[in-house]
Amino acid sequence: MKKKGRGRTSRQRRRKSFRTSELSKESENHKQEFIELRKWLKKRKFEDHNLRPTRFSNTGRGLMAVKSLQPGELIISLPKECLLTTDTVIRSYLGDYITKWMPPISPLLALCAFLISEKHAGNKSPWKPYLDVLPKAYTCLVCLEPEVVRLLPRPLQMKAEEQRMQVQKLFISSRGFFSSLQSLFTEDVKHVFHYHAFLWAWCTINTRTVYMKHAQKQCLSAEPDVYALAPYLDLLNHSPRVWVEAAFNEETCCYEIRTTSHCKKFEELFICYGPHDNHRLLLEYGFVASNNPHSAVYIAIDSLVDHLPSVDKQMNKKISLLKEHGFSENLTFGWDGPSWKLLTALKLLCLGPEEFTCWKKVLLGEVISDTNEQKSLVLSRQICSYFIEETKTALHKISHMKNEQTALEYQLTLVENLWVEELRILQVSADILKNVH
């Protein structure tokens, strides 16, 4: 009997599959910037034999395992000398300026100033090998064009606008300190510490630092000093489906990462930035995770009210009660259907005049009546269907813009990916609600 999968056709299929798999990733280990980075890290007592810088077709630049990694195995141990923290900044030429400046600047601003100054120094910067592998631009929402931000789901759009205002406010309030550094530069500091440079530095810290608590320094403000830029380690991409142990080891004086799951040879090694939904990932890190189990579709309370009869004289009181008891935010549809919080809010909004006195019982999860249960179920189906159509409309608009504004294609694709994920969640929720009686 002929053995299955041993013939010429099978071998050709395997070769084709292997070639296709190989095309999905390309090693960057040979690139000059990584050669220089490895030399730089070696001088600081770090060498790595487990991982290799690689560009993956689905996640971009990351780290590939060159051997099979077992749960609990130490995958990276980065010496303190490699980390860029406020200690680095205070020991540098900026230290005296920071110490003298009053009121004290924040740890975040100290790091921003150092990054901008070192990047401006170019070849003269001792941190050049690291700076050369950092992204030239970022895709956090604060960096996106206003017309792209306007295409986001409304709750996220509001957060993006708030983030942009915070960054701009920080930059404006920092101009005095930047001006105090004039003696360090031959040109006007306005041409060094401009908004574009500040935004790049802010995004670098926001997207690439690891958590590392430092003792409070008198020369810095009381804001938490918890940042550490970790060269090479920060090439690890996020996956919501993995978990790692990551912390600074006081005994070894190294920032260490241990995997809690198995990673096959030649596969990308991931870490988890935290149990973040796609709104948080796009806002803070500039990407969307496909099939993210933590993601949900956020529904504003106003959207619920829009689907209810306008003749309800108790509506204002109902909304007030929901807000007062924390049921006006984080109302969501998820992979397991409408959240308990959303259903509870709908039940309260659907209370009839004769049932209104039972609102406390509703918030405690008690069943008031079959009529109330049925009304809230029908309403949840209607709202889910409405948002499915709204999402399809948004996707159609984005598709049209991609054809019209090719320069914004990458930014538009990011927003499109978010809406695609939200559509999938809503469709799953709709199927679940269809089967609830």
PEHU-V273744 format. One record per backbone hydrogen bond with DSSP energy under -1.0 kcal/mol. CO is the residue of the C=O (numbers start at 1). NH is the residue of the N-H. If there is no record, write none. Layout:
BEGIN
CO_NH ; CO_NH
END
This chain:
BEGIN
3_6 ; 7_11 ; 8_12 ; 9_13 ; 10_14 ; 11_15 ; 12_16 ; 13_17 ; 14_18 ; 15_19 ; 16_20 ; 17_21 ; 18_22 ; 19_23 ; 22_25 ; 24_57 ; 26_55 ; 28_31 ; 31_35 ; 32_36 ; 33_37 ; 34_38 ; 35_39 ; 36_40 ; 37_41 ; 38_42 ; 39_43 ; 41_46 ; 42_45 ; 50_66 ; 52_64 ; 53_28 ; 54_62 ; 55_26 ; 56_60 ; 60_56 ; 62_54 ; 63_269 ; 64_52 ; 65_266 ; 69_263 ; 70_73 ; 73_259 ; 76_257 ; 78_255 ; 79_82 ; 80_83 ; 84_229 ; 85_89 ; 86_90 ; 87_91 ; 92_95 ; 94_98 ; 95_99 ; 96_100 ; 97_101 ; 105_221 ; 106_110 ; 107_111 ; 108_112 ; 109_113 ; 110_114 ; 111_115 ; 112_116 ; 113_117 ; 114_118 ; 115_119 ; 116_120 ; 117_121 ; 121_124 ; 122_125 ; 125_128 ; 127_131 ; 128_132 ; 130_133 ; 140_143 ; 145_148 ; 145_149 ; 146_150 ; 148_151 ; 149_152 ; 153_157 ; 154_158 ; 155_159 ; 156_160 ; 157_161 ; 158_162 ; 159_163 ; 160_164 ; 161_165 ; 162_166 ; 163_167 ; 164_168 ; 165_169 ; 166_170 ; 167_171 ; 168_172 ; 169_173 ; 172_175 ; 174_178 ; 175_179 ; 176_180 ; 178_181 ; 179_182 ; 181_184 ; 182_185 ; 188_191 ; 189_192 ; 189_193 ; 194_198 ; 195_199 ; 196_200 ; 197_201 ; 198_202 ; 199_203 ; 200_204 ; 201_205 ; 202_206 ; 203_207 ; 204_208 ; 205_209 ; 217_220 ; 225_214 ; 226_212 ; 228_210 ; 229_84 ; 230_234 ; 231_233 ; 232_235 ; 233_236 ; 237_271 ; 239_242 ; 243_260 ; 245_258 ; 247_256 ; 249_253 ; 249_254 ; 253_80 ; 254_249 ; 255_78 ; 256_247 ; 257_75 ; 257_76 ; 258_245 ; 259_72 ; 263_69 ; 264_267 ; 267_65 ; 271_239 ; 274_276 ; 277_281 ; 278_282 ; 279_283 ; 280_284 ; 281_285 ; 281_286 ; 289_292 ; 292_295 ; 297_333 ; 300_304 ; 301_305 ; 302_306 ; 304_307 ; 305_308 ; 309_312 ; 312_315 ; 314_318 ; 315_319 ; 316_320 ; 317_321 ; 318_322 ; 319_323 ; 320_324 ; 321_325 ; 322_327 ; 323_326 ; 331_299 ; 332_339 ; 333_297 ; 334_337 ; 337_334 ; 339_343 ; 340_344 ; 341_345 ; 342_346 ; 343_347 ; 344_348 ; 345_349 ; 346_350 ; 348_351 ; 352_355 ; 352_356 ; 355_358 ; 356_359 ; 358_362 ; 359_363 ; 360_364 ; 361_366 ; 362_365 ; 369_373 ; 370_374 ; 371_375 ; 372_376 ; 373_377 ; 374_378 ; 375_379 ; 376_380 ; 377_381 ; 378_382 ; 379_383 ; 380_384 ; 381_385 ; 382_386 ; 383_387 ; 384_388 ; 385_389 ; 386_390 ; 387_391 ; 388_392 ; 389_393 ; 390_394 ; 391_395 ; 392_396 ; 393_397 ; 394_398 ; 395_399 ; 396_400 ; 397_401 ; 398_402 ; 399_403 ; 400_404 ; 401_405 ; 405_408 ; 406_409 ; 408_412 ; 409_413 ; 410_414 ; 411_415 ; 412_416 ; 413_417 ; 414_418 ; 415_419 ; 416_420 ; 417_421 ; 418_422 ; 419_423 ; 420_424 ; 421_425 ; 422_426 ; 423_427 ; 424_428 ; 425_429 ; 426_430 ; 427_431 ; 428_432 ; 429_433 ; 430_434 ; 433_436
END
